[in-house]
């Protein structure tokens, strides 16, 4: 049975060909190796999963970020702790002390501070895209953007200018960018509505659009290029999705299939 599974994995990887050798795309592991449990050896948004992603050849990683009520930045996807951890309630409504000892994804792994991951990634001078989860489902309100900026600046204060330049802050809420004061990081609006996104990006002087692959079109790429705006694509899992994403030659592909994506670019 183990041999059969291994054979299937080998066939899947081998089926990914070097089809896009001329693209300049950097591959970011989605929450480490993958946000999808079945595709990741370790829990997502952990140092172990990030290490695995880089071992597989990813250029860098995308990490989900939640902020506690007392301003700690945590690497975790879900606003609620109920489904994938031993905790309950919303991260944004609790202090770090309340949740620091909970285990995640049916493992012994504890929820991790963002700094644990950013130290590992940035000390290797790898790109780090931070996907900021801005909404508190329990209070039905956004997080405190001013507090988030202070927490982010505190995190960034331990890094060099060159390391800060490897950081991209991504969020679906446009108003968070009114509060960010670090001038070295890149800023990305996540939106699948390009008609809405383009004027926001231009008016706020943002650097990038992060968009779901299903919403991407060539005319979007052409408009971004004309306006000197970078592109990041997510929701990339299958071989077909890998190939489709690379047709747009984005700056970043946030991939749940790192090996196939690397192979399609580098062979």
N, C-alpha and C positions, 0 to 999 in steps of 0.2 A: 504493500500500500504506500509506504514512504517513497519507494522508488517510482511508483506511478505518479505521485504528486510532484516529485522532483522532475520527472520527465515532462510533465505539463508545464512547469515553470520554465524549464529550459526551452521548450518549444515556443512559449509566449515571448520570451526575451529574444530568441533567435529570429522571430518573425518581425521584429522591429529593425528596420534597415536604416542605413545612413542615407537619408533622403534630402536633408537640408544642411549641407556642409557650409553654405555661404551665409547663413543667418548669424546674427550677433547676439542671439538670445541667451540670457542666463537662466539656469534652471534653479528654482527655489522649491525645496521640499515643503509640502503643505503640512504645517504644524509639526515639522520634523520630517520623518519618513513619509507619513500620510495621516490625514485626519480620519481615514476610514480604518476601523479597527482590524478588519480582515487583511488589510494591506500593510499593517505596521507591526513590526516585531515588538515594539515598546509602546507604552501609552503616549498619545500625541501630546505635544507641547511640553516635552520633558527633555532634559539634557541627553538622556540615553537615545531618544528618538532623533534628536538633532545630530548626535554623533553618527548614528546609523545613516542618516541622510547624506552627510558629508562623505562618509566611507563609500557610499554608492556612487559618488561623483557629483552630487548637487553642488552648485556654485555657492549657495547660501540657503536660507530658510525663511519661510513666512511663519510668524508666531501670533496666536490670538492673545489679546491682552484684556484683562478685567481689572478694575480698580476697586479695592475694598473701601468701606466707609471711612477708614482712617488714612486713606491715600496710598496704600501699598499696591504696587503693580504686580499682578500675578499672571502667569502663563496658563491660560485656560480658555476653552471655547464657550462653554455654556454659561449663560447668566445664572441659571438655576443649578444647584448642586444635587438635586433630587435624583436625576436619572443616572449619572455616571460617576457618582462618588458616594462615600459613606456619610456625607453631610446633607443638610436640607436648607431650603431657602435660597435667596439670591446673594451672590458674592458682594454685590454693591451695597447691600444693606447690613453687612457684618464686618467686624474688625478682623484684622489679620490673626489676632490671637484666637478668635472664634473658630477659624477654619484651618489653621496651619498644620494641624495634625490629622486632617481627614485623608483617607486613601481614595485613589481615583481608579476608574476603569477595572474594578475587580482585581486589583493588584495591591502590593505593599507600597507602591510609590505614593509619595505625598504630593499634594499640590505644590507647585514650585514658584518661587519668586522669579519675576522676569529677569532680574539681575544675574541669576545663576546661568541663564541661557545666553543673555547678551554678553556676559564676560567670556563665555566659551566661544561664541561666534566672532565677536569683534576682536578678540585677541588673536584670532587667526586671519583677521582682515577679510572676512566674508560678508556679503550683503545680508542685511537683516531687515525684513519688512514686517512692521508691527501692525496687525489688524486690530484696531481699537473697537471694542464692544462698548458702545456709548449709551445703551439704554438699560435702565433698571426696571425689569418687569414687575418687581414687587411694589415699587412706589409709582410705577407708570410715569416715569420722568427720566430725563437724561442725567448722566452723571455730572458732577461739578467740573466743568471744563477748566476753570481756573486752578482748581486743586490738581487736576490731571496734569496741567502744564508744569506746576511746581514739582510734582512727583517725577515727571519725565526729565525735567532739567536736573533734578537731583541725581537721577540715574545716569544721565549723560555727562555729568560733571567729572566722572572718573575716567573718561575716555579722551583721546587726542582728537584734534580736528579731523585728521584723516579717518579715524574710526567713526566719528559722528557722521561723516559724509557718506558712510555705508548704510546709514539708517534711513528707512522710509516709513513715515507714519501714514497709514491708510485708514480711512473711516467713511462710513455712509452718511454721516451727519456733517453738512458743510460748515456749521457754525463752530465746530471745534477748532477750525483753522484760524478763527479770529483770536484765539487765545494762545496759540503756540508761538513762543518767542525765540527759540533757537533758530538761527539763520543758516546752519550748516546741514541740517537734516533735509531730506526731500519730503514732499507732501503729495499724497495721492487721494483723490476722491473715488470712492467705490460706488458705481452706479451702473445699472443696466439700461438706463434711459439716457441715451446720448444727447437728445435734444435738450434735456434738462442739464446734463453734466457739462457740456462744452462752455456755455456762458459762465457757469460757476467757476470752472477751472481758470478761465481767462480773467475773470473779474478779481479773483482772489490770488492770482499769480501762482497757482499750484503747478506741480511738475508732471503729474501723471494721472491717467485714468486707469482704474482697475475694474475690469468688466468680465462678466461670465461669458464663457466661450459661446454658448447658445445665442447670446445677444450680439455677438461680434459680426461686423460686415466690412467689406473692403472699403466702402465709402467712409466708414468711421476711421479706419486706418489712414486713408488719404487725408481726411480733415485734420487728424491729429498731427500727421507729418507736416502739413502746411502751417500749422500753428505751433510747431516745435514742442509738442506735448508727447511725453513718453507713454508707453502702453504696457499694461500688465494684464495677463489673462489667467483666470482660474476656472475651476470645474473641469479639469483635464485628468482623465483616468484611463481610458482605453487607448489602444494603439491608434484608432481612427481619430480620436480627440487630440492625441499628441500631434499627429500630422496636420490636422486642421488648424490647430493653434499656431504651429510654426509657419504656416503659410502667410501669417500676418507679420512675421519677424518682430515680435514684441521685445521689449527690453527684458521682461520677466515672464516666464511661464511658471505659475504656481502649480506644481505637478503632484498628483497622487500616484504617478507611475514614473519614478525617477529614472530607473534603468532604461526604459524604453525611450524616454525623452532624450537622455544623454546619447543613446545609441543613434537616434535619428539625426542628431547634430554632428556627433564626433565619430560615429561608427564603432 
